[in-house]
Amino acid sequence: MAVADDQALVRTGFRMIVQSQPDMEVVGEAADGKEAIDLVRRERPDVVLMDIRMPHVDGIQATRELAGIARVVILTTFELDEYVFDALAAGASAFLLKAAPPEDLIKAIRVVAQGEALLAPSVTKRLIEEFARRPEPPARRVKDLATLTDREREVLTEVARGLSNAEIAGRLHVSETTIKTHVAHLLDKLQLRDRVQAVILAYESGLAG
């Protein structure tokens, strides 16, 4: 685990929360995006807690550089931060308010460390608003969706609405394990890293919205 934030007090607080867990360790801290990139490339942590607004190199650019190396949890002061979409598109796997309770932070870390993504309904709403202002979807994205089965397209639509696997299972009257399998298959077919990318593709292609 690595923590990147330009405020030392914030970094210390997150370090204390993370290290209160017996199976978690903070390998280093960074005060800006450049330090974060260097730290992650050197220490190779599984997860990075990343502030958006930092000097020199901001959290979005740092996330873009590191998304293939570590899972990124974006931290922000405002729930509907203007940079939400940019951060997610850059490769972030979760989005969390700095004021969130410690247990929410721990949950987010565990979720993304397992290869999942965490999208709050408010973040999904922000994505919807962003794509509503965009031009027609790229043809390639529409073509990609043709590889999905009807059920996989149905599951992708529900994922794009911000529903969890358990919630989708309840709506479609199947087991949560079945939904996990469908999600894994559609991510593989579409060559996507996680649910965040799936949501972005769903809106880009016009499947959701």
C-alpha positions as CSV (number, residue, x, y, z in Angstrom):
1,M,0.0,0.0,0.0
2,A,1.2,3.5,-0.8
3,V,-0.3,6.9,0.1
4,A,-0.1,10.0,-2.1
5,D,-1.4,13.3,-0.8
6,D,0.2,16.7,-0.5
7,Q,-0.9,17.1,3.1
8,A,1.3,15.4,5.6
9,L,-1.5,15.2,8.2
10,V,-3.8,13.4,5.7
11,R,-1.1,10.9,4.8
12,T,-0.5,10.2,8.5
13,G,-4.2,9.6,9.1
14,F,-4.5,7.2,6.2
15,R,-1.3,5.4,7.3
16,M,-2.7,4.9,10.8
17,I,-6.0,3.5,9.5
18,V,-4.3,1.2,7.0
19,Q,-1.8,-0.1,9.5
20,S,-4.5,-0.8,12.1
21,Q,-5.2,-3.9,9.9
22,P,-3.0,-6.9,10.6
23,D,-2.8,-7.8,6.9
24,M,-2.1,-4.3,5.5
25,E,1.2,-2.4,5.3
26,V,2.1,1.1,4.0
27,V,5.3,0.8,2.1
28,G,5.7,4.6,1.5
29,E,4.2,8.0,1.2
30,A,4.3,10.6,-1.6
31,A,3.6,14.4,-1.4
32,D,2.9,14.8,-5.2
33,G,2.3,12.8,-8.3
34,K,5.9,12.5,-9.4
35,E,6.9,11.1,-6.0
36,A,3.9,8.7,-6.2
37,I,5.1,7.4,-9.6
38,D,8.6,6.9,-8.4
39,L,7.4,5.2,-5.2
40,V,5.1,2.8,-6.9
41,R,7.5,1.8,-9.5
42,R,10.1,1.2,-6.8
43,E,8.0,-0.6,-4.2
44,R,5.3,-2.2,-6.4
45,P,2.4,-1.9,-3.8
46,D,-0.9,-3.6,-4.7
47,V,-2.9,-0.5,-4.0
48,V,-2.3,3.3,-4.0
49,L,-4.4,5.9,-2.2
50,M,-4.2,8.8,-4.6
51,D,-5.2,12.4,-4.0
52,I,-6.3,14.2,-7.2
53,R,-5.1,17.8,-6.6
54,M,-1.3,17.7,-6.0
55,P,1.6,19.9,-7.2
56,H,3.9,19.1,-10.0
57,V,2.1,16.0,-11.3
58,D,-1.5,15.7,-10.3
59,G,-3.3,12.5,-9.3
60,I,-4.9,11.9,-12.6
61,Q,-1.7,11.9,-14.6
62,A,0.0,9.8,-11.9
63,T,-3.0,7.3,-12.1
64,R,-2.6,7.2,-15.9
65,E,1.1,6.2,-15.4
66,L,0.5,3.7,-12.7
67,A,-2.8,2.0,-13.6
68,G,-1.0,-1.0,-15.1
69,I,1.3,-1.4,-12.1
70,A,-1.0,-0.9,-9.0
71,R,-4.7,-0.5,-8.3
72,V,-5.6,3.1,-7.6
73,V,-8.1,4.4,-5.1
74,I,-8.8,8.1,-5.8
75,L,-9.3,10.3,-2.8
76,T,-11.1,13.6,-2.9
77,T,-12.8,16.2,-0.7
78,F,-15.9,16.6,-2.8
79,E,-18.2,13.8,-3.8
80,L,-18.9,15.1,-7.3
81,D,-15.4,16.4,-8.0
82,E,-15.1,17.8,-11.5
83,Y,-12.3,15.4,-12.1
84,V,-14.2,12.2,-11.3
85,F,-14.5,11.0,-14.9
86,D,-11.0,11.9,-15.8
87,A,-9.7,9.9,-12.8
88,L,-11.7,6.9,-13.6
89,A,-10.9,7.0,-17.3
90,A,-7.2,7.3,-16.4
91,G,-7.5,3.9,-14.7
92,A,-8.7,4.4,-11.1
93,S,-10.5,1.4,-9.6
94,A,-12.3,3.2,-6.8
95,F,-13.3,6.7,-5.7
96,L,-13.6,7.7,-2.1
97,L,-14.3,10.8,0.0
98,K,-11.6,11.8,2.4
99,A,-14.3,12.3,5.0
100,A,-15.5,8.7,4.6
101,P,-15.4,6.5,7.8
102,P,-12.3,4.4,8.3
103,E,-14.2,1.2,7.6
104,D,-15.2,2.5,4.2
105,L,-11.5,3.1,3.3
106,I,-10.5,-0.4,4.5
107,K,-13.4,-1.9,2.4
108,A,-12.3,0.0,-0.7
109,I,-8.7,-1.2,-0.3
110,R,-9.8,-4.8,0.1
111,V,-12.2,-4.6,-2.9
112,V,-9.7,-3.2,-5.3
113,A,-6.9,-5.5,-4.0
114,Q,-9.0,-8.4,-5.0
115,G,-9.3,-7.1,-8.6
116,E,-12.7,-5.5,-8.3
117,A,-13.7,-1.9,-8.5
118,L,-15.8,0.3,-6.3
119,L,-18.2,2.8,-7.9
120,A,-20.6,4.7,-5.6
121,P,-24.0,5.5,-7.1
122,S,-23.1,9.2,-7.1
123,V,-20.0,8.5,-9.2
124,T,-22.1,6.5,-11.7
125,K,-24.4,9.5,-11.8
126,R,-21.5,11.7,-12.7
127,L,-20.5,9.3,-15.5
128,I,-24.0,9.4,-16.9
129,E,-23.9,13.2,-16.9
130,E,-20.5,13.2,-18.6
131,F,-21.5,10.9,-21.4
132,A,-24.8,12.7,-21.9
133,R,-22.8,15.6,-23.2
134,R,-20.6,13.6,-25.5
135,P,-21.1,13.0,-29.3
136,E,-22.1,9.7,-30.9
137,P,-20.3,6.6,-29.6
138,P,-17.2,5.2,-31.4
139,A,-18.2,2.4,-33.9
140,R,-15.5,0.2,-32.5
141,R,-17.1,0.1,-29.1
142,V,-20.4,-0.9,-30.5
143,K,-18.8,-3.7,-32.5
144,D,-17.0,-5.0,-29.4
145,L,-20.4,-5.5,-27.7
146,A,-21.5,-7.8,-30.4
147,T,-19.3,-10.5,-28.8
148,L,-21.5,-10.6,-25.7
149,T,-24.4,-12.9,-25.1
150,D,-27.8,-11.4,-24.4
151,R,-27.4,-12.2,-20.7
152,E,-23.9,-10.7,-20.6
153,R,-25.2,-7.5,-22.2
154,E,-28.0,-7.5,-19.6
155,V,-25.5,-7.8,-16.8
156,L,-23.3,-5.1,-18.2
157,T,-26.2,-2.7,-18.3
158,E,-26.9,-3.4,-14.6
159,V,-23.2,-2.9,-13.8
160,A,-23.3,0.4,-15.6
161,R,-26.2,1.5,-13.3
162,G,-23.8,1.0,-10.3
163,L,-25.3,-2.2,-9.0
164,S,-23.3,-4.7,-7.0
165,N,-23.1,-8.4,-8.0
166,A,-25.5,-9.2,-5.2
167,E,-28.0,-6.6,-6.4
168,I,-27.8,-7.7,-10.0
169,A,-28.3,-11.3,-8.9
170,G,-31.5,-10.3,-7.0
171,R,-32.9,-8.4,-10.1
172,L,-32.1,-11.3,-12.5
173,H,-33.1,-14.0,-10.1
174,V,-29.9,-15.9,-10.3
175,S,-27.0,-16.6,-7.8
176,E,-24.3,-14.1,-7.1
177,T,-21.8,-16.6,-8.2
178,T,-23.5,-16.7,-11.6
179,I,-23.3,-12.9,-11.9
180,K,-19.6,-13.0,-11.0
181,T,-19.0,-15.5,-13.8
182,H,-20.9,-13.3,-16.3
183,V,-18.9,-10.3,-15.2
184,A,-15.6,-12.1,-15.6
185,H,-16.6,-13.4,-19.1
186,L,-17.7,-10.0,-20.4
187,L,-14.6,-8.3,-19.0
188,D,-12.5,-10.9,-20.8
189,K,-14.4,-10.6,-24.1
190,L,-14.1,-6.9,-24.1
191,Q,-10.5,-6.9,-22.8
192,L,-11.4,-4.7,-19.9
193,R,-9.5,-4.4,-16.6
194,D,-12.4,-4.0,-14.2
195,R,-15.9,-2.8,-13.6
196,V,-15.0,0.9,-14.0
197,Q,-13.8,0.3,-17.6
198,A,-17.0,-1.7,-18.2
199,V,-19.2,1.2,-17.0
200,I,-17.2,3.6,-19.2
201,L,-17.6,1.3,-22.3
202,A,-21.3,0.9,-21.6
203,Y,-21.9,4.6,-21.8
204,E,-19.5,5.2,-24.6
205,S,-21.3,2.6,-26.7
206,G,-24.7,3.8,-25.8
207,L,-25.7,0.5,-24.1
208,A,-26.5,2.5,-20.9
209,G,-27.7,6.0,-20.5
